Amino acid sequence: KQEVTQIPAALSVPEGENLVLNCSFTDSAIYNLQWFRQDPGKGLTSLLLIQSSQREQTSGRLNASLDKSSGRSTLYIAASQPGDSATYLCAVGSRDDKIIFGKGTRLHILP
Amino acid sequence: DAGVIQSPRHEVTEMGQEVTLRCKPISGHNSLFWYRQTMMRGLELLIYFNNNVPIDDSGMPEDRFSAKMPNASFSTLKIQPSEPRDSAVYFCASSLSLPNEQFFGPGTRLTVL
């Protein structure tokens, strides 16, 4: 059974710093991996989608990497801003069409 | 496109009452997903449809929960009878095909007293 873990559960970082959020999964037979952002009381916004054949995806200040063999993905945020404060969720898609979410990392950027 | 639309945004009801949550997926998307989010359990997939057909409902917690998708532009999640432990945020998401990038609605915050 696929399990997705995100550590740490919460993170506070001064504005301007670069940071890395981690996601690990137990079954490497994944189809894709998606990073989402969730603001308090809001829905999920898709940030990046990495297919299993890819190693990374970039969008603006965000870069997501995927290492299937080690069961890990990272989300790198460059030059963090207070507006980046949110919960970031990792979701793993498997070939049986199931999507399994981690519990997220609550990120707080200190002004 | 307006994105995934859910209604109501908030629902407060009493234990034992029937609750119906509604979802309109993004036009052209052929897969629809219902999720439940709680502090304790995080985000859980309840059921998903492909081309209006339920593919996997193994996440539906009990027989009190049922979901339908009568056409490509509408789905409902019904809880009958509702219980306080059903209180959660229920999200609907859609995607162009399986498995692919999912787009989420704003959610329905359900409170069962």
Contacts between the chains, C-beta under 8 A, distances in Angstrom:
chain1	res1	chain2	res2	distance
A	31	B	99	5.0
A	32	B	99	6.2
A	32	B	100	7.8
A	34	B	101	6.5
A	34	B	102	7.0
A	36	B	104	7.6
A	41	B	109	7.9
A	42	B	106	6.5
A	42	B	107	7.6
A	43	B	4	7.9
A	43	B	91	6.2
A	43	B	104	4.4
A	43	B	105	5.7
A	43	B	106	4.5
A	43	B	107	5.2
A	44	B	43	8.0
A	44	B	91	7.0
A	44	B	93	7.7
A	44	B	104	4.1
A	45	B	104	7.5
A	46	B	101	5.7
A	46	B	102	6.9
A	46	B	103	6.4
A	46	B	104	7.7
A	49	B	100	7.9
A	49	B	101	4.6
A	89	B	43	6.8
A	91	B	43	8.0
A	91	B	102	7.8
A	93	B	99	4.2
A	94	B	99	7.5
A	95	B	99	7.6
A	97	B	48	7.1
A	97	B	50	7.8
A	97	B	55	6.5
A	97	B	56	6.9
A	97	B	98	4.9
A	97	B	99	5.5
A	98	B	45	6.7
A	98	B	56	7.1
A	99	B	33	7.2
A	99	B	45	5.9
A	99	B	99	7.1
A	99	B	102	6.8
A	100	B	45	7.7
A	101	B	42	6.0
A	101	B	43	4.1
A	101	B	44	7.8
A	102	B	42	7.4
A	103	B	42	4.1
A	103	B	43	8.0
A	104	B	42	7.1
